[in-house]
């Protein structure tokens, strides 16, 4: 299916948020995920379905100094 990932069209064969993070090789710590402008709790990433044309944003915390 095609989803929008951080405003770019992205082809994705998985089903859940956690599947997407695994494909992207993203660790769950320091990451937040929103689907269609709704923040999704980490506790439901493994069961939250993605759907064609949904807009997914992945936010990562960055430490600076």
CHARMM internal coordinates of N, CA and C (Angstrom, degrees):
IC EDIT
DIST 1 N 1 CA 1.4460
DIST 1 CA 1 C 1.5195
ANGL 1 N 1 CA 1 C 108.97
DIST 1 C 2 N 1.3010
ANGL 1 CA 1 C 2 N 115.86
DIHE 1 N 1 CA 1 C 2 N 159.55
DIST 2 N 2 CA 1.4600
ANGL 1 C 2 N 2 CA 121.25
DIHE 1 CA 1 C 2 N 2 CA 177.55
DIST 2 CA 2 C 1.5250
ANGL 2 N 2 CA 2 C 108.76
DIHE 1 C 2 N 2 CA 2 C -105.79
DIST 2 C 3 N 1.3227
ANGL 2 CA 2 C 3 N 114.77
DIHE 2 N 2 CA 2 C 3 N 128.11
DIST 3 N 3 CA 1.4559
ANGL 2 C 3 N 3 CA 121.27
DIHE 2 CA 2 C 3 N 3 CA 175.83
DIST 3 CA 3 C 1.5222
ANGL 3 N 3 CA 3 C 107.49
DIHE 2 C 3 N 3 CA 3 C -124.46
DIST 3 C 4 N 1.2974
ANGL 3 CA 3 C 4 N 116.09
DIHE 3 N 3 CA 3 C 4 N 167.59
DIST 4 N 4 CA 1.4607
ANGL 3 C 4 N 4 CA 120.77
DIHE 3 CA 3 C 4 N 4 CA 172.38
DIST 4 CA 4 C 1.5209
ANGL 4 N 4 CA 4 C 106.97
DIHE 3 C 4 N 4 CA 4 C -101.94
DIST 4 C 5 N 1.3129
ANGL 4 CA 4 C 5 N 115.92
DIHE 4 N 4 CA 4 C 5 N 118.99
DIST 5 N 5 CA 1.4574
ANGL 4 C 5 N 5 CA 122.24
DIHE 4 CA 4 C 5 N 5 CA -179.96
DIST 5 CA 5 C 1.5142
ANGL 5 N 5 CA 5 C 108.00
DIHE 4 C 5 N 5 CA 5 C -112.41
DIST 5 C 6 N 1.3096
ANGL 5 CA 5 C 6 N 116.43
DIHE 5 N 5 CA 5 C 6 N 112.43
DIST 6 N 6 CA 1.4669
ANGL 5 C 6 N 6 CA 121.96
DIHE 5 CA 5 C 6 N 6 CA -176.55
DIST 6 CA 6 C 1.5271
ANGL 6 N 6 CA 6 C 110.78
DIHE 5 C 6 N 6 CA 6 C 50.00
DIST 6 C 7 N 1.3196
ANGL 6 CA 6 C 7 N 115.26
DIHE 6 N 6 CA 6 C 7 N 46.69
DIST 7 N 7 CA 1.4713
ANGL 6 C 7 N 7 CA 125.05
DIHE 6 CA 6 C 7 N 7 CA 176.59
DIST 7 CA 7 C 1.5271
ANGL 7 N 7 CA 7 C 115.10
DIHE 6 C 7 N 7 CA 7 C 70.82
DIST 7 C 8 N 1.3401
ANGL 7 CA 7 C 8 N 118.31
DIHE 7 N 7 CA 7 C 8 N 13.86
DIST 8 N 8 CA 1.4675
ANGL 7 C 8 N 8 CA 121.48
DIHE 7 CA 7 C 8 N 8 CA 175.95
DIST 8 CA 8 C 1.5232
ANGL 8 N 8 CA 8 C 108.50
DIHE 7 C 8 N 8 CA 8 C -121.02
DIST 8 C 9 N 1.3280
ANGL 8 CA 8 C 9 N 116.00
DIHE 8 N 8 CA 8 C 9 N 137.80
DIST 9 N 9 CA 1.4551
ANGL 8 C 9 N 9 CA 120.77
DIHE 8 CA 8 C 9 N 9 CA 178.34
DIST 9 CA 9 C 1.5245
ANGL 9 N 9 CA 9 C 109.13
DIHE 8 C 9 N 9 CA 9 C -64.01
DIST 9 C 10 N 1.3303
ANGL 9 CA 9 C 10 N 116.63
DIHE 9 N 9 CA 9 C 10 N 133.49
DIST 10 N 10 CA 1.4620
ANGL 9 C 10 N 10 CA 122.24
DIHE 9 CA 9 C 10 N 10 CA -174.37
DIST 10 CA 10 C 1.5193
ANGL 10 N 10 CA 10 C 108.63
DIHE 9 C 10 N 10 CA 10 C -139.52
DIST 10 C 11 N 1.3303
ANGL 10 CA 10 C 11 N 116.58
DIHE 10 N 10 CA 10 C 11 N 128.26
DIST 11 N 11 CA 1.4623
ANGL 10 C 11 N 11 CA 122.42
DIHE 10 CA 10 C 11 N 11 CA 177.28
DIST 11 CA 11 C 1.5242
ANGL 11 N 11 CA 11 C 108.26
DIHE 10 C 11 N 11 CA 11 C -85.27
DIST 11 C 12 N 1.3319
ANGL 11 CA 11 C 12 N 116.66
DIHE 11 N 11 CA 11 C 12 N 127.28
DIST 12 N 12 CA 1.4594
ANGL 11 C 12 N 12 CA 121.50
DIHE 11 CA 11 C 12 N 12 CA -173.46
DIST 12 CA 12 C 1.5192
ANGL 12 N 12 CA 12 C 109.61
DIHE 11 C 12 N 12 CA 12 C -139.05
DIST 12 C 13 N 1.3396
ANGL 12 CA 12 C 13 N 116.71
DIHE 12 N 12 CA 12 C 13 N 130.47
DIST 13 N 13 CA 1.4582
ANGL 12 C 13 N 13 CA 121.24
DIHE 12 CA 12 C 13 N 13 CA -178.21
DIST 13 CA 13 C 1.5241
ANGL 13 N 13 CA 13 C 113.47
DIHE 12 C 13 N 13 CA 13 C -101.15
DIST 13 C 14 N 1.3244
ANGL 13 CA 13 C 14 N 117.73
DIHE 13 N 13 CA 13 C 14 N -3.28
DIST 14 N 14 CA 1.4589
ANGL 13 C 14 N 14 CA 120.83
DIHE 13 CA 13 C 14 N 14 CA -178.75
DIST 14 CA 14 C 1.5161
ANGL 14 N 14 CA 14 C 112.21
DIHE 13 C 14 N 14 CA 14 C -82.88
DIST 14 C 15 N 1.3375
ANGL 14 CA 14 C 15 N 114.32
DIHE 14 N 14 CA 14 C 15 N -167.24
DIST 15 N 15 CA 1.4607
ANGL 14 C 15 N 15 CA 119.50
DIHE 14 CA 14 C 15 N 15 CA -176.52
DIST 15 CA 15 C 1.5267
ANGL 15 N 15 CA 15 C 113.03
DIHE 14 C 15 N 15 CA 15 C -126.19
DIST 15 C 16 N 1.3265
ANGL 15 CA 15 C 16 N 117.16
DIHE 15 N 15 CA 15 C 16 N -39.65
DIST 16 N 16 CA 1.4601
ANGL 15 C 16 N 16 CA 121.70
DIHE 15 CA 15 C 16 N 16 CA -172.19
DIST 16 CA 16 C 1.5283
ANGL 16 N 16 CA 16 C 112.00
DIHE 15 C 16 N 16 CA 16 C -112.53
DIST 16 C 17 N 1.3326
ANGL 16 CA 16 C 17 N 115.23
DIHE 16 N 16 CA 16 C 17 N 167.14
DIST 17 N 17 CA 1.4650
ANGL 16 C 17 N 17 CA 120.53
DIHE 16 CA 16 C 17 N 17 CA 177.02
DIST 17 CA 17 C 1.5234
ANGL 17 N 17 CA 17 C 110.47
DIHE 16 C 17 N 17 CA 17 C -57.23
DIST 17 C 18 N 1.3275
ANGL 17 CA 17 C 18 N 117.07
DIHE 17 N 17 CA 17 C 18 N -44.16
DIST 18 N 18 CA 1.4657
ANGL 17 C 18 N 18 CA 119.54
DIHE 17 CA 17 C 18 N 18 CA -178.25
DIST 18 CA 18 C 1.5233
ANGL 18 N 18 CA 18 C 111.06
DIHE 17 C 18 N 18 CA 18 C -62.20
DIST 18 C 19 N 1.3181
ANGL 18 CA 18 C 19 N 118.13
DIHE 18 N 18 CA 18 C 19 N -35.64
DIST 19 N 19 CA 1.4697
ANGL 18 C 19 N 19 CA 121.33
DIHE 18 CA 18 C 19 N 19 CA 176.35
DIST 19 CA 19 C 1.5248
ANGL 19 N 19 CA 19 C 110.27
DIHE 18 C 19 N 19 CA 19 C -60.55
DIST 19 C 20 N 1.3191
ANGL 19 CA 19 C 20 N 116.55
DIHE 19 N 19 CA 19 C 20 N -42.36
DIST 20 N 20 CA 1.4635
ANGL 19 C 20 N 20 CA 121.03
DIHE 19 CA 19 C 20 N 20 CA 179.21
DIST 20 CA 20 C 1.5230
ANGL 20 N 20 CA 20 C 110.71
DIHE 19 C 20 N 20 CA 20 C -63.72
DIST 20 C 21 N 1.3216
ANGL 20 CA 20 C 21 N 117.10
DIHE 20 N 20 CA 20 C 21 N -45.35
DIST 21 N 21 CA 1.4642
ANGL 20 C 21 N 21 CA 120.34
DIHE 20 CA 20 C 21 N 21 CA 179.32
DIST 21 CA 21 C 1.5244
ANGL 21 N 21 CA 21 C 111.14
DIHE 20 C 21 N 21 CA 21 C -62.91
DIST 21 C 22 N 1.3291
ANGL 21 CA 21 C 22 N 117.11
DIHE 21 N 21 CA 21 C 22 N -36.66
DIST 22 N 22 CA 1.4676
ANGL 21 C 22 N 22 CA 120.61
DIHE 21 CA 21 C 22 N 22 CA 177.04
DIST 22 CA 22 C 1.5240
ANGL 22 N 22 CA 22 C 110.89
DIHE 21 C 22 N 22 CA 22 C -64.35
DIST 22 C 23 N 1.3284
ANGL 22 CA 22 C 23 N 117.43
DIHE 22 N 22 CA 22 C 23 N -44.13
DIST 23 N 23 CA 1.4649
ANGL 22 C 23 N 23 CA 121.58
DIHE 22 CA 22 C 23 N 23 CA 178.41
DIST 23 CA 23 C 1.5290
ANGL 23 N 23 CA 23 C 110.51
DIHE 22 C 23 N 23 CA 23 C -60.97
DIST 23 C 24 N 1.3266
ANGL 23 CA 23 C 24 N 115.77
DIHE 23 N 23 CA 23 C 24 N -39.64
DIST 24 N 24 CA 1.4678
ANGL 23 C 24 N 24 CA 120.89
DIHE 23 CA 23 C 24 N 24 CA -179.06
DIST 24 CA 24 C 1.5254
ANGL 24 N 24 CA 24 C 112.52
DIHE 23 C 24 N 24 CA 24 C -82.00
DIST 24 C 25 N 1.3279
ANGL 24 CA 24 C 25 N 116.61
DIHE 24 N 24 CA 24 C 25 N -4.40
DIST 25 N 25 CA 1.4674
ANGL 24 C 25 N 25 CA 123.46
DIHE 24 CA 24 C 25 N 25 CA -178.37
DIST 25 CA 25 C 1.5276
ANGL 25 N 25 CA 25 C 111.41
DIHE 24 C 25 N 25 CA 25 C 56.87
DIST 25 C 26 N 1.3328
ANGL 25 CA 25 C 26 N 115.35
DIHE 25 N 25 CA 25 C 26 N 46.21
DIST 26 N 26 CA 1.4656
ANGL 25 C 26 N 26 CA 121.94
DIHE 25 CA 25 C 26 N 26 CA 178.61
DIST 26 CA 26 C 1.5217
ANGL 26 N 26 CA 26 C 109.14
DIHE 25 C 26 N 26 CA 26 C -101.36
DIST 26 C 27 N 1.3232
ANGL 26 CA 26 C 27 N 116.20
DIHE 26 N 26 CA 26 C 27 N 132.35
DIST 27 N 27 CA 1.4566
ANGL 26 C 27 N 27 CA 121.32
DIHE 26 CA 26 C 27 N 27 CA 172.51
DIST 27 CA 27 C 1.5230
ANGL 27 N 27 CA 27 C 108.23
DIHE 26 C 27 N 27 CA 27 C -75.24
DIST 27 C 28 N 1.3065
ANGL 27 CA 27 C 28 N 117.43
DIHE 27 N 27 CA 27 C 28 N 151.39
DIST 28 N 28 CA 1.4620
ANGL 27 C 28 N 28 CA 119.72
DIHE 27 CA 27 C 28 N 28 CA -177.84
DIST 28 CA 28 C 1.5267
ANGL 28 N 28 CA 28 C 113.13
DIHE 27 C 28 N 28 CA 28 C -79.45
DIST 28 C 29 N 1.3201
ANGL 28 CA 28 C 29 N 117.73
DIHE 28 N 28 CA 28 C 29 N -22.16
DIST 29 N 29 CA 1.4654
ANGL 28 C 29 N 29 CA 118.72
DIHE 28 CA 28 C 29 N 29 CA 179.77
DIST 29 CA 29 C 1.5273
ANGL 29 N 29 CA 29 C 109.74
DIHE 28 C 29 N 29 CA 29 C -74.21
DIST 29 C 30 N 1.3082
ANGL 29 CA 29 C 30 N 115.69
DIHE 29 N 29 CA 29 C 30 N 136.93
DIST 30 N 30 CA 1.4588
ANGL 29 C 30 N 30 CA 120.72
DIHE 29 CA 29 C 30 N 30 CA 179.93
DIST 30 CA 30 C 1.5144
ANGL 30 N 30 CA 30 C 114.21
DIHE 29 C 30 N 30 CA 30 C 75.49
DIST 30 C 31 N 1.3345
ANGL 30 CA 30 C 31 N 116.84
DIHE 30 N 30 CA 30 C 31 N 15.76
DIST 31 N 31 CA 1.4654
ANGL 30 C 31 N 31 CA 121.42
DIHE 30 CA 30 C 31 N 31 CA -177.52
DIST 31 CA 31 C 1.5283
ANGL 31 N 31 CA 31 C 109.40
DIHE 30 C 31 N 31 CA 31 C -123.28
DIST 31 C 32 N 1.3172
ANGL 31 CA 31 C 32 N 116.12
DIHE 31 N 31 CA 31 C 32 N 141.59
DIST 32 N 32 CA 1.4642
ANGL 31 C 32 N 32 CA 122.43
DIHE 31 CA 31 C 32 N 32 CA 171.77
DIST 32 CA 32 C 1.5225
ANGL 32 N 32 CA 32 C 107.53
DIHE 31 C 32 N 32 CA 32 C -126.65
DIST 32 C 33 N 1.3217
ANGL 32 CA 32 C 33 N 115.97
DIHE 32 N 32 CA 32 C 33 N 147.26
DIST 33 N 33 CA 1.4619
ANGL 32 C 33 N 33 CA 121.06
DIHE 32 CA 32 C 33 N 33 CA -178.27
DIST 33 CA 33 C 1.5300
ANGL 33 N 33 CA 33 C 109.24
DIHE 32 C 33 N 33 CA 33 C -127.77
DIST 33 C 34 N 1.3235
ANGL 33 CA 33 C 34 N 115.19
DIHE 33 N 33 CA 33 C 34 N 135.30
DIST 34 N 34 CA 1.4640
ANGL 33 C 34 N 34 CA 121.22
DIHE 33 CA 33 C 34 N 34 CA 174.95
DIST 34 CA 34 C 1.5232
ANGL 34 N 34 CA 34 C 108.77
DIHE 33 C 34 N 34 CA 34 C -125.27
DIST 34 C 35 N 1.3128
ANGL 34 CA 34 C 35 N 115.77
DIHE 34 N 34 CA 34 C 35 N 140.71
DIST 35 N 35 CA 1.4622
ANGL 34 C 35 N 35 CA 122.27
DIHE 34 CA 34 C 35 N 35 CA 173.78
DIST 35 CA 35 C 1.5191
ANGL 35 N 35 CA 35 C 106.79
DIHE 34 C 35 N 35 CA 35 C -119.92
DIST 35 C 36 N 1.3213
ANGL 35 CA 35 C 36 N 115.54
DIHE 35 N 35 CA 35 C 36 N 123.05
DIST 36 N 36 CA 1.4649
ANGL 35 C 36 N 36 CA 121.21
DIHE 35 CA 35 C 36 N 36 CA 179.88
DIST 36 CA 36 C 1.5341
ANGL 36 N 36 CA 36 C 111.61
DIHE 35 C 36 N 36 CA 36 C 47.53
DIST 36 C 37 N 1.3130
ANGL 36 CA 36 C 37 N 115.40
DIHE 36 N 36 CA 36 C 37 N 48.64
DIST 37 N 37 CA 1.4676
ANGL 36 C 37 N 37 CA 125.36
DIHE 36 CA 36 C 37 N 37 CA 174.71
DIST 37 CA 37 C 1.5259
ANGL 37 N 37 CA 37 C 114.37
DIHE 36 C 37 N 37 CA 37 C 70.35
DIST 37 C 38 N 1.3289
ANGL 37 CA 37 C 38 N 117.46
DIHE 37 N 37 CA 37 C 38 N 18.19
DIST 38 N 38 CA 1.4629
ANGL 37 C 38 N 38 CA 121.76
DIHE 37 CA 37 C 38 N 38 CA 176.40
DIST 38 CA 38 C 1.5211
ANGL 38 N 38 CA 38 C 109.30
DIHE 37 C 38 N 38 CA 38 C -118.35
DIST 38 C 39 N 1.3358
ANGL 38 CA 38 C 39 N 116.77
DIHE 38 N 38 CA 38 C 39 N 120.33
DIST 39 N 39 CA 1.4593
ANGL 38 C 39 N 39 CA 120.54
DIHE 38 CA 38 C 39 N 39 CA 177.10
DIST 39 CA 39 C 1.5259
ANGL 39 N 39 CA 39 C 108.38
DIHE 38 C 39 N 39 CA 39 C -66.77
DIST 39 C 40 N 1.3345
ANGL 39 CA 39 C 40 N 115.71
DIHE 39 N 39 CA 39 C 40 N 133.12
DIST 40 N 40 CA 1.4575
ANGL 39 C 40 N 40 CA 121.23
DIHE 39 CA 39 C 40 N 40 CA -178.57
DIST 40 CA 40 C 1.5261
ANGL 40 N 40 CA 40 C 108.59
DIHE 39 C 40 N 40 CA 40 C -105.42
DIST 40 C 41 N 1.3277
ANGL 40 CA 40 C 41 N 118.33
DIHE 40 N 40 CA 40 C 41 N 124.67
DIST 41 N 41 CA 1.4683
ANGL 40 C 41 N 41 CA 120.50
DIHE 40 CA 40 C 41 N 41 CA 179.67
DIST 41 CA 41 C 1.5269
ANGL 41 N 41 CA 41 C 111.55
DIHE 40 C 41 N 41 CA 41 C -61.59
DIST 41 C 42 N 1.3132
ANGL 41 CA 41 C 42 N 116.09
DIHE 41 N 41 CA 41 C 42 N 140.34
DIST 42 N 42 CA 1.4651
ANGL 41 C 42 N 42 CA 122.30
DIHE 41 CA 41 C 42 N 42 CA -179.83
DIST 42 CA 42 C 1.5320
ANGL 42 N 42 CA 42 C 111.12
DIHE 41 C 42 N 42 CA 42 C -55.08
DIST 42 C 43 N 1.3076
ANGL 42 CA 42 C 43 N 117.20
DIHE 42 N 42 CA 42 C 43 N -33.28
DIST 43 N 43 CA 1.4663
ANGL 42 C 43 N 43 CA 121.32
DIHE 42 CA 42 C 43 N 43 CA -176.37
DIST 43 CA 43 C 1.5325
ANGL 43 N 43 CA 43 C 113.57
DIHE 42 C 43 N 43 CA 43 C -63.28
DIST 43 C 44 N 1.3334
ANGL 43 CA 43 C 44 N 117.90
DIHE 43 N 43 CA 43 C 44 N -16.48
DIST 44 N 44 CA 1.4732
ANGL 43 C 44 N 44 CA 120.07
DIHE 43 CA 43 C 44 N 44 CA -179.43
DIST 44 CA 44 C 1.5328
ANGL 44 N 44 CA 44 C 113.21
DIHE 43 C 44 N 44 CA 44 C -116.96
DIST 44 C 45 N 1.3176
ANGL 44 CA 44 C 45 N 118.19
DIHE 44 N 44 CA 44 C 45 N 10.82
DIST 45 N 45 CA 1.4646
ANGL 44 C 45 N 45 CA 120.79
DIHE 44 CA 44 C 45 N 45 CA 179.77
DIST 45 CA 45 C 1.5257
ANGL 45 N 45 CA 45 C 112.18
DIHE 44 C 45 N 45 CA 45 C -58.96
DIST 45 C 46 N 1.3275
ANGL 45 CA 45 C 46 N 117.43
DIHE 45 N 45 CA 45 C 46 N -36.83
DIST 46 N 46 CA 1.4666
ANGL 45 C 46 N 46 CA 120.57
DIHE 45 CA 45 C 46 N 46 CA -176.43
DIST 46 CA 46 C 1.5245
ANGL 46 N 46 CA 46 C 112.44
DIHE 45 C 46 N 46 CA 46 C -73.30
DIST 46 C 47 N 1.3294
ANGL 46 CA 46 C 47 N 117.23
DIHE 46 N 46 CA 46 C 47 N -14.26
DIST 47 N 47 CA 1.4683
ANGL 46 C 47 N 47 CA 119.89
DIHE 46 CA 46 C 47 N 47 CA -177.22
DIST 47 CA 47 C 1.5283
ANGL 47 N 47 CA 47 C 113.64
DIHE 46 C 47 N 47 CA 47 C -121.28
DIST 47 C 48 N 1.3240
ANGL 47 CA 47 C 48 N 117.58
DIHE 47 N 47 CA 47 C 48 N -3.00
DIST 48 N 48 CA 1.4645
ANGL 47 C 48 N 48 CA 120.35
DIHE 47 CA 47 C 48 N 48 CA -179.50
DIST 48 CA 48 C 1.5235
ANGL 48 N 48 CA 48 C 110.04
DIHE 47 C 48 N 48 CA 48 C -85.72
DIST 48 C 49 N 1.3292
ANGL 48 CA 48 C 49 N 115.99
DIHE 48 N 48 CA 48 C 49 N 117.48
DIST 49 N 49 CA 1.4608
ANGL 48 C 49 N 49 CA 121.84
DIHE 48 CA 48 C 49 N 49 CA -178.44
DIST 49 CA 49 C 1.5256
ANGL 49 N 49 CA 49 C 111.27
DIHE 48 C 49 N 49 CA 49 C -74.63
DIST 49 C 50 N 1.3174
ANGL 49 CA 49 C 50 N 114.65
DIHE 49 N 49 CA 49 C 50 N 142.50
DIST 50 N 50 CA 1.4592
ANGL 49 C 50 N 50 CA 121.58
DIHE 49 CA 49 C 50 N 50 CA 167.88
DIST 50 CA 50 C 1.5233
ANGL 50 N 50 CA 50 C 106.66
DIHE 49 C 50 N 50 CA 50 C -97.83
DIST 50 C 51 N 1.3063
ANGL 50 CA 50 C 51 N 117.47
DIHE 50 N 50 CA 50 C 51 N 156.46
DIST 51 N 51 CA 1.4566
ANGL 50 C 51 N 51 CA 120.80
DIHE 50 CA 50 C 51 N 51 CA -178.38
DIST 51 CA 51 C 1.5234
ANGL 51 N 51 CA 51 C 109.15
DIHE 50 C 51 N 51 CA 51 C -139.33
DIST 51 C 52 N 1.3119
ANGL 51 CA 51 C 52 N 116.41
DIHE 51 N 51 CA 51 C 52 N 158.20
DIST 52 N 52 CA 1.4645
ANGL 51 C 52 N 52 CA 121.70
DIHE 51 CA 51 C 52 N 52 CA -177.05
DIST 52 CA 52 C 1.5227
ANGL 52 N 52 CA 52 C 110.71
DIHE 51 C 52 N 52 CA 52 C -53.99
DIST 52 C 53 N 1.2985
ANGL 52 CA 52 C 53 N 115.09
DIHE 52 N 52 CA 52 C 53 N 136.49
DIST 53 N 53 CA 1.4675
ANGL 52 C 53 N 53 CA 125.01
DIHE 52 CA 52 C 53 N 53 CA 178.09
DIST 53 CA 53 C 1.5239
ANGL 53 N 53 CA 53 C 114.80
DIHE 52 C 53 N 53 CA 53 C 70.42
DIST 53 C 54 N 1.3357
ANGL 53 CA 53 C 54 N 118.44
DIHE 53 N 53 CA 53 C 54 N 6.40
DIST 54 N 54 CA 1.4670
ANGL 53 C 54 N 54 CA 117.99
DIHE 53 CA 53 C 54 N 54 CA 176.71
DIST 54 CA 54 C 1.5266
ANGL 54 N 54 CA 54 C 108.95
DIHE 53 C 54 N 54 CA 54 C -68.84
DIST 54 C 55 N 1.3116
ANGL 54 CA 54 C 55 N 114.97
DIHE 54 N 54 CA 54 C 55 N 156.68
DIST 55 N 55 CA 1.4627
ANGL 54 C 55 N 55 CA 121.58
DIHE 54 CA 54 C 55 N 55 CA -179.15
DIST 55 CA 55 C 1.5184
ANGL 55 N 55 CA 55 C 108.44
DIHE 54 C 55 N 55 CA 55 C -108.40
DIST 55 C 56 N 1.3313
ANGL 55 CA 55 C 56 N 114.46
DIHE 55 N 55 CA 55 C 56 N 111.24
DIST 56 N 56 CA 1.4577
ANGL 55 C 56 N 56 CA 121.93
DIHE 55 CA 55 C 56 N 56 CA -177.81
DIST 56 CA 56 C 1.5182
ANGL 56 N 56 CA 56 C 108.73
DIHE 55 C 56 N 56 CA 56 C -108.07
DIST 56 C 57 N 1.3178
ANGL 56 CA 56 C 57 N 115.25
DIHE 56 N 56 CA 56 C 57 N 131.37
DIST 57 N 57 CA 1.4584
ANGL 56 C 57 N 57 CA 120.52
DIHE 56 CA 56 C 57 N 57 CA 173.73
DIST 57 CA 57 C 1.5110
ANGL 57 N 57 CA 57 C 108.11
DIHE 56 C 57 N 57 CA 57 C -119.80
DIST 57 C 58 N 1.3206
ANGL 57 CA 57 C 58 N 115.62
DIHE 57 N 57 CA 57 C 58 N 131.64
DIST 58 N 58 CA 1.4573
ANGL 57 C 58 N 58 CA 121.94
DIHE 57 CA 57 C 58 N 58 CA 175.87
DIST 58 CA 58 C 1.5164
ANGL 58 N 58 CA 58 C 107.07
DIHE 57 C 58 N 58 CA 58 C -112.64
DIST 58 C 59 N 1.3204
ANGL 58 CA 58 C 59 N 114.64
DIHE 58 N 58 CA 58 C 59 N 124.12
DIST 59 N 59 CA 1.4601
ANGL 58 C 59 N 59 CA 121.43
DIHE 58 CA 58 C 59 N 59 CA 179.66
DIST 59 CA 59 C 1.5192
ANGL 59 N 59 CA 59 C 108.39
DIHE 58 C 59 N 59 CA 59 C -111.30
DIST 59 C 60 N 1.3323
ANGL 59 CA 59 C 60 N 116.58
DIHE 59 N 59 CA 59 C 60 N 135.45
DIST 60 N 60 CA 1.4544
ANGL 59 C 60 N 60 CA 121.21
DIHE 59 CA 59 C 60 N 60 CA 178.10
DIST 60 CA 60 C 1.5189
ANGL 60 N 60 CA 60 C 109.54
DIHE 59 C 60 N 60 CA 60 C -122.44
DIST 60 C 61 N 1.3277
ANGL 60 CA 60 C 61 N 115.44
DIHE 60 N 60 CA 60 C 61 N 135.98
DIST 61 N 61 CA 1.4606
ANGL 60 C 61 N 61 CA 118.72
DIHE 60 CA 60 C 61 N 61 CA 176.93
DIST 61 CA 61 C 1.5266
ANGL 61 N 61 CA 61 C 108.72
DIHE 60 C 61 N 61 CA 61 C -76.45
DIST 61 C 62 N 1.3156
ANGL 61 CA 61 C 62 N 114.61
DIHE 61 N 61 CA 61 C 62 N 145.54
DIST 62 N 62 CA 1.4611
ANGL 61 C 62 N 62 CA 121.07
DIHE 61 CA 61 C 62 N 62 CA -178.97
DIST 62 CA 62 C 1.5208
ANGL 62 N 62 CA 62 C 107.77
DIHE 61 C 62 N 62 CA 62 C -129.53
DIST 62 C 63 N 1.3088
ANGL 62 CA 62 C 63 N 115.62
DIHE 62 N 62 CA 62 C 63 N 127.70
DIST 63 N 63 CA 1.4664
ANGL 62 C 63 N 63 CA 120.21
DIHE 62 CA 62 C 63 N 63 CA 177.31
DIST 63 CA 63 C 1.5260
ANGL 63 N 63 CA 63 C 108.88
DIHE 62 C 63 N 63 CA 63 C -89.22
DIST 63 C 64 N 1.2947
ANGL 63 CA 63 C 64 N 115.25
DIHE 63 N 63 CA 63 C 64 N 141.23
DIST 64 N 64 CA 1.4653
ANGL 63 C 64 N 64 CA 119.36
DIHE 63 CA 63 C 64 N 64 CA 179.50
DIST 64 CA 64 C 1.5166
ANGL 64 N 64 CA 64 C 109.95
DIHE 63 C 64 N 64 CA 64 C -136.89
DIST 64 C 65 N 1.2983
ANGL 64 CA 64 C 65 N 113.89
DIHE 64 N 64 CA 64 C 65 N 175.40
DIST 65 N 65 CA 1.4519
ANGL 64 C 65 N 65 CA 114.87
DIHE 64 CA 64 C 65 N 65 CA -178.95
DIST 65 CA 65 C 1.4703
ANGL 65 N 65 CA 65 C 114.05
DIHE 64 C 65 N 65 CA 65 C -155.69
END
COOR INIT
IC SEED 1 N 1 CA 1 C
IC BUILD
